[in-house]
Amino acid sequence: MKKIITIVLLFINVTAFSQKNEPSDYIYSLQKFRQAYVLHHDVVKEKDTAYLKFFPLDSNYHVVADFTKLKDSVFTMQLSEAKTAKYLKYGKVTFTLQNKTITLYLYQSERLMKMPEYKNHLLIPFIDMSNGFSSYGGGRYLDVDITDIIGNKVELDFNKAYNPTCAYTTGYNCPIPPGENMIPLSINAGEKTYAKPIHYK
C-alpha cells in the first residue's frame, strides 16, 4: 500500500507528454514521477504495465489552491466491497480550473495516521466528468502531505491523479469518492482507464 500511496507516480508512456512549451524541469519531474509509478506499482506488474494509460501532461492542471483547515470530525468513508472506514475530514481546498471555482475535501485515515510513515498523509478522492469514459468509472485519487500545506496554500497537480487498486483487480477495499468531491469538469490529466479487463480474484 505504501507504494500506491506515495508513488502513485509515474506513467511510463513518454509519448503521452504534451508538446506544448512546458517548462523543461516541470516536464522532467513529471516524467520521472510517471516512470516511478509504473516501476513500483503494487498491483500491475511486468508486461501488464503496458496497459497503464495516461493523459498527455498539461500544466493547466497544476494549480495552487487555498487551504482551509476544518475542525476535526470523523467521516465514514464508503469503500468498495460494501465496507466502510473512518476518516477525519481534515480540510478543504478551493481553486479555479477552466474558469470554474472548485472545492474539494481532504481526508485523513484514522488507521493510517497511527503509522509513522503515513501520519501526514491526506487523500483527495475525486470524481469528474471523464469517469466511465476516458478515466476509471470509480473516480481517482490525489495524495497530499500535510507538510505540503504552506501559508494556507497547497499545490495540486492532476497530472499525478491515479487509479485506486480496484481499477485493476477485485479483492481490495478502495475509498469511494464522496459526492462532495465531484468536479463538474472532465479532468483530462493523470491516469486513464486501465486498458486490460479487471482481474477477478
C-alpha positions as CSV (number, residue, x, y, z in Angstrom):
1,M,0.0,0.0,0.0
2,K,2.9,2.4,0.8
3,K,4.0,2.4,-2.8
4,I,0.5,3.1,-4.1
5,I,0.1,5.9,-1.6
6,T,3.5,7.6,-2.0
7,I,4.4,6.6,-5.5
8,V,1.4,6.9,-7.3
9,L,3.7,8.3,-9.6
10,L,5.0,8.0,-13.0
11,F,3.4,6.9,-16.0
12,I,5.8,5.4,-18.4
13,N,4.2,6.4,-21.6
14,V,6.6,9.1,-22.6
15,T,4.8,9.7,-25.8
16,A,1.8,10.9,-23.8
17,F,3.7,14.1,-22.9
18,S,2.2,17.4,-24.1
19,Q,4.1,19.0,-26.9
20,K,3.3,22.5,-25.6
21,N,6.1,24.8,-24.5
22,E,6.0,23.5,-20.9
23,P,9.0,24.3,-18.6
24,S,11.5,21.5,-19.2
25,D,12.2,21.0,-15.5
26,Y,8.4,20.6,-14.8
27,I,8.1,18.0,-17.7
28,Y,11.2,16.2,-16.5
29,S,9.9,15.9,-12.9
30,L,6.6,14.5,-14.1
31,Q,8.3,12.1,-16.4
32,K,10.3,10.8,-13.5
33,F,7.1,10.6,-11.4
34,R,5.3,8.6,-14.0
35,Q,8.3,6.2,-14.6
36,A,8.5,5.5,-10.8
37,Y,4.7,4.9,-10.7
38,V,5.0,2.2,-13.3
39,L,8.1,0.6,-12.0
40,H,6.9,0.4,-8.4
41,H,3.2,-0.3,-9.0
42,D,1.9,-2.6,-6.3
43,V,-0.7,-4.3,-8.5
44,V,0.2,-4.1,-12.1
45,K,3.5,-5.8,-12.9
46,E,5.9,-6.7,-15.7
47,K,4.2,-6.9,-19.1
48,D,0.9,-5.7,-17.8
49,T,2.3,-2.3,-17.3
50,A,1.8,-1.8,-21.0
51,Y,-1.9,-1.5,-20.2
52,L,-1.4,1.5,-17.9
53,K,-2.5,4.6,-19.9
54,F,-2.2,8.3,-19.2
55,F,-3.4,11.6,-20.5
56,P,-0.8,14.0,-22.0
57,L,0.9,16.1,-19.5
58,D,-0.7,19.5,-19.2
59,S,0.5,22.2,-16.8
60,N,-3.0,23.8,-16.9
61,Y,-4.0,21.0,-14.4
62,H,-1.3,22.1,-12.0
63,V,-3.0,24.6,-9.6
64,V,-2.3,26.5,-6.4
65,A,-5.3,26.0,-4.1
66,D,-6.4,27.9,-1.0
67,F,-6.5,25.6,2.0
68,T,-8.9,25.8,4.9
69,K,-8.3,23.6,8.0
70,L,-11.6,22.1,9.3
71,K,-12.5,21.3,12.9
72,D,-11.7,17.6,13.3
73,S,-14.7,15.5,12.6
74,V,-15.0,11.8,11.9
75,F,-16.2,10.9,8.4
76,T,-17.4,7.4,7.5
77,M,-15.9,6.7,4.0
78,Q,-17.7,4.2,1.9
79,L,-15.4,1.6,0.5
80,S,-15.7,-0.9,-2.3
81,E,-16.7,-4.5,-1.3
82,A,-19.5,-2.9,0.8
83,K,-17.1,-1.8,3.6
84,T,-16.6,1.5,5.4
85,A,-13.6,3.1,7.1
86,K,-13.2,6.0,9.5
87,Y,-11.5,9.2,8.2
88,L,-11.1,12.7,9.5
89,K,-12.3,15.4,7.3
90,Y,-9.1,17.3,7.6
91,G,-9.6,20.3,5.4
92,K,-10.8,21.7,2.1
93,V,-9.1,23.3,-0.9
94,T,-10.5,25.8,-3.3
95,F,-9.1,26.7,-6.7
96,T,-10.0,27.8,-10.2
97,L,-9.9,25.5,-13.1
98,Q,-11.2,26.2,-16.6
99,N,-12.9,29.3,-15.2
100,K,-14.8,27.3,-12.6
101,T,-14.3,27.5,-8.8
102,I,-13.8,24.0,-7.4
103,T,-13.8,22.9,-3.8
104,L,-12.5,19.5,-2.7
105,Y,-12.1,17.9,0.7
106,L,-9.0,16.2,2.1
107,Y,-9.4,13.2,4.3
108,Q,-7.0,11.5,6.8
109,S,-7.4,7.8,7.5
110,E,-7.8,7.1,11.2
111,R,-6.0,3.8,10.7
112,L,-3.1,5.1,8.7
113,M,-2.4,8.2,10.8
114,K,-1.3,5.9,13.6
115,M,1.6,4.7,11.4
116,P,4.7,6.9,11.4
117,E,5.2,6.7,7.7
118,Y,1.6,7.8,7.0
119,K,0.9,10.2,9.8
120,N,1.0,13.2,7.4
121,H,-0.8,11.6,4.5
122,L,-4.0,13.2,3.2
123,L,-6.2,11.7,0.5
124,I,-8.3,13.6,-2.1
125,P,-10.6,11.1,-3.7
126,F,-12.5,12.8,-6.6
127,I,-14.9,12.1,-9.4
128,D,-15.2,14.1,-12.6
129,M,-16.9,14.1,-15.9
130,S,-14.3,11.9,-17.6
131,N,-15.2,8.9,-15.3
132,G,-16.5,5.9,-17.2
133,F,-15.3,7.3,-20.5
134,S,-11.6,8.1,-20.7
135,S,-10.9,7.5,-17.0
136,Y,-11.8,4.9,-14.4
137,G,-15.5,4.9,-13.6
138,G,-14.9,4.7,-9.9
139,G,-13.0,8.0,-9.6
140,R,-9.4,8.7,-8.9
141,Y,-7.1,9.9,-6.1
142,L,-4.6,12.7,-5.4
143,D,-2.2,12.5,-2.4
144,V,-1.2,15.5,-0.3
145,D,1.3,15.6,2.6
146,I,0.4,17.9,5.5
147,T,3.9,19.4,5.1
148,D,3.0,20.5,1.6
149,I,0.5,23.0,3.0
150,I,2.3,26.2,3.4
151,G,0.7,29.5,4.4
152,N,-2.8,28.2,3.8
153,K,-1.8,27.3,0.2
154,V,-1.1,23.9,-1.4
155,E,-0.1,22.9,-4.9
156,L,-2.3,20.2,-6.6
157,D,-1.2,18.6,-9.8
158,F,-3.9,16.5,-11.5
159,N,-1.2,15.1,-13.8
160,K,-0.5,12.9,-10.7
161,A,-4.0,11.7,-10.4
162,Y,-4.1,7.9,-10.1
163,N,-6.5,5.0,-10.1
164,P,-7.5,3.1,-7.0
165,T,-6.3,-0.6,-6.8
166,C,-9.9,-1.6,-7.6
167,A,-9.4,-0.3,-11.1
168,Y,-7.2,-3.4,-11.8
169,T,-8.5,-6.3,-9.7
170,T,-11.1,-7.3,-7.2
171,G,-10.3,-8.1,-3.5
172,Y,-9.4,-4.6,-2.4
173,N,-11.3,-2.1,-0.2
174,C,-10.9,1.2,-2.0
175,P,-12.3,4.5,-0.8
176,I,-15.2,5.6,-3.0
177,P,-15.1,9.4,-3.7
178,P,-17.8,11.2,-1.8
179,G,-20.3,13.2,-3.8
180,E,-18.9,16.4,-2.2
181,N,-15.7,15.8,-4.2
182,M,-17.4,15.9,-7.6
183,I,-15.6,18.1,-10.1
184,P,-18.1,19.3,-12.8
185,L,-15.4,19.1,-15.5
186,S,-13.5,16.5,-17.4
187,I,-10.1,16.2,-15.8
188,N,-8.1,15.1,-18.8
189,A,-5.0,14.6,-16.8
190,G,-3.3,11.8,-14.9
191,E,-4.1,8.1,-15.2
192,K,-6.7,6.9,-17.7
193,T,-8.8,3.7,-17.6
194,Y,-6.7,0.6,-17.3
195,A,-6.7,-0.9,-20.8
196,K,-6.9,-4.6,-19.6
197,P,-10.1,-6.1,-18.2
198,I,-10.3,-6.2,-14.4
199,H,-8.9,-9.3,-13.0
200,Y,-11.3,-11.2,-10.7
201,K,-9.7,-13.0,-7.8
